[in-house]
Amino acid sequence: MQSRVLFSSRSVWTKLISMAACLLVIACAHSHAQAPNYGTNDEHGRYADAGDARIYYEVYGEGRPLVLLHGGFSYIDSFKEYIPILSKKFRVIAVATRGYGRSELGTRKHSYALLAEDVGAVLRKEVQEKVVLLGSSDGAMVAYLVAWKYPELVHKTVVMGGSLGTRGYAQEGLRWLENVKSADLAAYRPDLRKIMPEPQRWDEFMENLRAMWSEESVLSFEDVKKITCPVLMIVGDRDIYNRLENVVEIYRHLPNGQLAIMPNSKHIDVSPRNTAILETLIVRFLD
């Protein structure tokens, strides 16, 4: 009799454990299914009219608007670790740069100044108060331009690994730019071509990027003096696209600049993949 009771108890426990395991698998699958597809999220996606192109962006959270500007040959989803954290305190507006992903390429000559105008189109449509800008690499260069061009719209700016043109590159960075080919670029993010509004213009987009990246200067140091909002500069000490001498010169010309030089860090180390930067530097600067 006792052995039957023990056998029955074991059966009950076995069934309960199996049920719990099934529920855990279902919950994890549901959680994964609910995770936002940053960059292709129809629920959060919107468009701004920039004249010759529609610029795609996604909005998350509530609070002061914070604009995310991704780097070269990157996309909105590069901020996938940042958006959940920042959207708890800010209304995050993640912009897809012209030609990337769902944003149209348009017909005007590609330049950092044009990308800044595109951001202006998003701001005019989406915000009624001063914004925070957070840009990485190419997005940092655009952030400098937006802060300079639209000072009445910018509260604070964070630039990660952003120069002001090729004049700030080290020789190794200049050699990379000289030798890089369109096929090399396509290998970084082949998925972006699939969601382009005009995928047949892919090669044209690649050449546009190469031309834009060759701009020697997007702002003079005298222009930098006119960026009056607080600016946090974050750069790696081994960044081939940011000579430290040039970085310090930018910092010296910023009226309200702060500079963080990350030791033993390359260009890729000072990017949205680095969540430690967000927690230790950016969040504190924004508070």
C-alpha positions, 0 to 999 in steps of 0.5 A: 500500500505504501509503495503505491502511494509513493509511486503515485506521488512521484507520478504527480510530481513528474507531471507537475515538473513537466507542466512547469517546464512547458509553461516556461518554454511557452513564456520564453517563446512568447517573450521572444515573439514580443521583442521589438524588431527594431528597424522594421517595427510597423507598430512603432514606425513612422515617416517624415517628408524630407522633400525628395525622400521619406525618412523612416524612424521609430518611436518608443517610450515617453518623456523628453525626446531623445533622437538616436542616429546610427553609424555608417553601414549600421541601422536602427537595430544597432541600438537594440540594447540602448532603446529599452533602457533609454525609453524608460525615461525618454521618448526615443526617436530612432532615425534610419539615415537616408538610404538605409533600410526603410528610408528612401535614397532620394535624388539630392547629393549625399552629404552629412549636411543633407542628413542633418536636414533629414533629421530636421524634417523628423524634428519638425514633424515629431517634437515640440520641445528641445531634444537630446541627440545621441549619435554614433560614428556617422550619426555623431557627425550628423549630431554635431551638424544638427546641434549647430544648424538647429540650436533652438531644437537641441537640449544636449548632445552625445557624440560617440566616435564622431569626427568632423571629416577626414581631416580628423582621420589617422593615416590608417583610416585614410588608407581604409577609405581609399581601398574600401570597395562597394562589395566590402560594404555590402558584406557588412549588412546584406539584410539592409538591401532586402528592406530598401524601398528601391533595392535596385539602387543599392550600388548607387547608395554604396557610391554615395556613401563612399563620396560622403565619407570622403568629405574633408570637413563638415564643420570648421572649429569656428562653427563648433564654437556656435554649438552652445548646448552641453556636448559629451564626446566619447572616443577611443584612444586607438580610433583610426577615424579620430586622431586624439589631437583633432578630438582635443581641438574639437573639445577646446572649441566647444563652449560646454563640452565634456570629453571621455577618452576610453583607454585601449579602445578602437572605433568599434569599441565606442559604439552602441554595442558597448552598454557600459558606456551607456550606464557609466557615462551617457545616462549620468550626462543626461540626468 
